[in-house]
């Protein structure tokens, strides 16, 4: 299980498979593989997020935090083709899949970027050939994420606090977290950790999952 989430170079054999999935009503063909999160299907948590997250703005800089094979990034890119969508993950195989799925679905506004195991973006010189470093001054209008809860509380907190403070003024993040894996305790922790200028609340509940909204208020 752990390898799904935070192995930069998965040891499992890379066996590509084709899936046909519906992403907010769009029939989409993608490639998946072993050694990445939910490498055989669209997972339930992501499905809940895609069903309930509000329509993103037409333009801006968006982030898919922990992209896996790319369902969230593909959805954001399809709904806002003029936006720049960054898809980040520690797992190079996941990034390669997201990059390929973006190309095969003509989503040229998706850019992939590899992080280290703390969630910090790797410098340009250490990025895979198909990836790029997220510019350090980029702030995000939208962040959608099915965060890797099972990496452990401390690692999760570090990851979230690396990226959530980069919300633009009036930007919003939507995180889907399973209720029995600590979604309700994460809300007050984020509220305190992010501090003044941020508002954290439960946005929706479905099928044992919570969607947490984080807003950076002007």
C-alpha positions in Angstrom: 0.0 0.0 0.0 2.7 2.5 0.9 4.4 2.2 -2.4 1.3 3.6 -4.1 1.7 6.8 -2.3 5.3 7.8 -1.8 7.7 5.7 -3.9 9.5 7.9 -6.4 10.4 4.9 -8.4 8.0 2.0 -7.9 9.5 -1.5 -7.8 6.4 -3.2 -9.2 6.4 -4.1 -12.9 5.1 -1.3 -15.1 2.2 -3.0 -16.9 0.0 -0.5 -18.8 -3.7 -1.0 -19.1 -6.4 1.0 -20.8 -9.4 2.3 -18.8 -12.5 4.0 -20.0 -13.8 6.4 -17.3 -16.4 9.1 -17.0 -14.9 12.3 -15.6 -17.8 14.7 -14.8 -19.8 13.3 -17.6 -16.9 13.2 -20.1 -16.0 9.7 -21.5 -12.2 9.5 -21.3 -9.7 6.9 -22.3 -6.6 6.7 -20.1 -3.6 4.5 -19.4 -3.0 3.2 -15.9 -0.4 0.9 -14.4 0.9 -0.9 -11.2 2.7 1.1 -8.5 0.4 4.2 -8.7 -2.6 5.1 -6.6 -5.8 3.3 -7.8 -4.0 1.8 -10.7 -7.0 -0.2 -11.9 -10.0 2.1 -11.6 -11.3 5.5 -10.7 -11.3 5.4 -6.9 -14.4 6.2 -4.9 -12.9 9.2 -3.2 -11.9 10.9 -6.4 -15.3 10.2 -7.8 -16.9 11.9 -4.8 -14.6 14.9 -5.3 -15.4 15.2 -9.0 -19.1 15.0 -8.3 -19.3 17.6 -5.6 -16.5 20.1 -6.2 -17.8 23.4 -7.7 -17.1 24.4 -11.3 -13.6 26.0 -11.5 -13.0 29.5 -13.0 -12.3 29.7 -16.7 -8.7 30.8 -16.3 -5.9 30.8 -13.7 -3.4 28.5 -12.2 -4.8 25.2 -10.9 -3.1 22.4 -8.9 -3.9 18.7 -8.7 -1.9 17.7 -5.5 -1.0 14.0 -5.6 -2.2 13.4 -9.2 -1.8 9.6 -9.6 -2.6 8.8 -13.2 -4.4 12.2 -13.6 -8.2 12.1 -13.3 -8.4 15.3 -11.4 -6.0 17.2 -13.7 -7.8 15.9 -16.7 -11.1 17.1 -15.3 -9.8 20.6 -14.5 -8.1 20.9 -17.9 -11.3 19.9 -19.7 -13.5 22.3 -17.7 -11.1 25.2 -18.0 -9.0 24.8 -21.2 -7.5 28.3 -20.8 -6.2 27.6 -17.3 -2.7 26.2 -16.5 -3.1 22.9 -14.6 -0.2 21.7 -12.6 -0.2 18.0 -11.6 2.3 17.1 -8.9 3.3 13.7 -7.4 6.3 12.1 -5.9 5.8 9.1 -8.1 7.6 9.4 -11.5 5.5 6.6 -13.0 2.3 8.4 -12.0 3.6 11.6 -13.6 4.5 9.8 -16.8 1.0 8.4 -17.0 -0.6 11.8 -16.3 1.6 13.3 -19.0 0.7 10.6 -21.5 -3.0 10.8 -20.6 -2.9 14.6 -21.1 -1.4 14.2 -24.5 -3.7 11.5 -25.7 -6.7 13.5 -24.6 -5.4 16.8 -26.1 -5.1 18.6 -22.8 -2.0 20.6 -23.6 -2.7 22.9 -20.6 -1.6 20.1 -18.1 2.0 20.4 -16.8 3.4 17.7 -14.5 6.0 18.2 -11.8 7.8 15.8 -9.4 8.1 16.4 -5.7 10.4 15.0 -3.2 9.1 12.8 -0.3 8.2 15.9 1.8 6.0 17.2 -1.0 8.4 20.0 -2.1 8.9 20.5 -5.8 12.1 19.2 -7.2 14.4 21.7 -8.9 14.3 21.8 -12.7 17.5 20.0 -13.1 16.1 17.0 -11.2 12.8 16.8 -13.0 12.1 14.0 -15.5 12.4 14.9 -19.1 8.7 15.2 -19.6 8.2 17.3 -16.4 8.9 20.8 -15.2 9.4 22.5 -11.9 6.5 24.5 -10.6 7.7 28.2 -10.6 8.4 29.2 -7.0 6.2 32.3 -7.4 3.2 30.5 -8.8 0.1 30.9 -6.7 -3.0 28.8 -7.3 -6.6 29.9 -7.8 -7.8 26.3 -7.4 -6.4 23.2 -5.7 -8.2 19.9 -5.9 -6.8 16.9 -4.1 -7.4 13.4 -3.0 -4.5 13.6 -0.5 -2.4 10.5 0.4 -3.8 10.1 3.9 -2.0 6.8 4.5 1.4 8.3 4.4 0.9 9.2 8.0 -0.3 12.3 9.9 3.0 14.2 10.1 3.9 13.6 6.4 0.4 14.6 5.3 0.5 17.8 7.4 3.9 18.7 5.8 2.6 18.0 2.3 -0.6 20.1 2.8 1.3 23.0 4.4 3.7 23.0 1.5 1.0 23.8 -1.0 -2.2 25.1 0.6 -0.5 28.4 1.7 0.0 29.0 -2.1 -3.7 29.7 -2.6 -4.3 33.0 -4.2 -6.5 35.6 -2.5 -10.0 34.4 -3.1 -8.7 31.0 -4.2 -10.2 27.8 -2.9 -9.0 24.2 -2.3 -11.2 21.1 -2.2 -9.8 18.0 -0.5 -11.6 14.7 -0.3 -10.8 12.6 2.8 -12.4 9.4 4.1 -14.4 10.1 7.3 -12.9 7.1 9.2 -9.4 8.2 8.3 -9.6 11.5 10.1 -11.4 14.0 7.9 -13.2 15.7 10.8 -10.0 16.1 12.9 -8.2 17.5 9.8 -10.5 20.5 9.5 -9.6 22.2 12.9 -6.0 21.3 12.4 -5.9 23.0 9.0 -7.8 26.0 10.4 -5.2 26.5 13.1 -2.2 25.7 11.0 -3.1 28.0 8.1 -4.1 30.8 10.4 -5.6 34.2 9.6 -6.9 34.8 6.2 -8.0 31.2 5.6 -11.3 29.6 6.3 -11.6 25.8 6.5 -15.0 24.0 6.6 -16.8 20.8 5.6 -18.2 21.4 2.1 -20.0 18.1 1.4 -20.3 14.5 2.5 -21.0 11.4 0.5 -20.3 7.7 0.6 -18.2 7.9 3.8 -16.1 10.8 2.5 -15.9 14.4 3.5 -15.0 17.2 1.1 -13.0 19.9 2.9 -13.1 23.4 1.6 -10.1 25.8 2.2 -10.6 29.4 1.2 -8.0 32.1 1.1 -10.1 35.2 1.9 -9.2 38.7 0.8 
